[in-house]
Amino acid sequence: MNVLFDADVILDVCLDREPHEIAAFKLMTLVEKGHITGWIGSGTVNTLYYLMANELEQKWVKRHLLELLELFQIIPVTHDILEKSIKSKFMDFEDAVLCHAADDRGLDYIISRNKDSFKASTIPVFTPPELLNILEAI
């Protein structure tokens, strides 16, 4: 199962954002154990660095970003994906890029706490607790 992680889910773990970090951490543990394949967008890494560096020491941020790069697969963003994203019905460009990149790679799900941003998605979008419930039912 291939799952795209939105930046908010990663930040929940990295910044220990209660009460969301528990479900996000469980999903990242499933990635670590190889039960699911986790993906992040190439631009997400930039976003994570920027947002974490505003709250944490740069040395810590770099170390954990390197750990994330070992844990997650990175979805490349191509010219075609950017063009589709610009022309799409998405309100948020970054979310459009993520969705079109995930679709291009044939990913199964997108995980985000902000499902409303992905209303135009052709890929099912779940919150972390929702995806955990689905995985427990399988």
Secondary structure, DSSP 4 states (H G I P E B T S, - for coil): -EEEEPHHHHHHHHTT-TTTHHHHHHHHHHHHTTSSEEEEEHHHHHHHHHHHHTTS-HHHHHHHHHHHHHHSEEE---HHHHHHHHHSS-SSHHHHHHHHHHHHHT-SEEE-S-GGGGTT-SS-EE-HHHHHHHHHH-
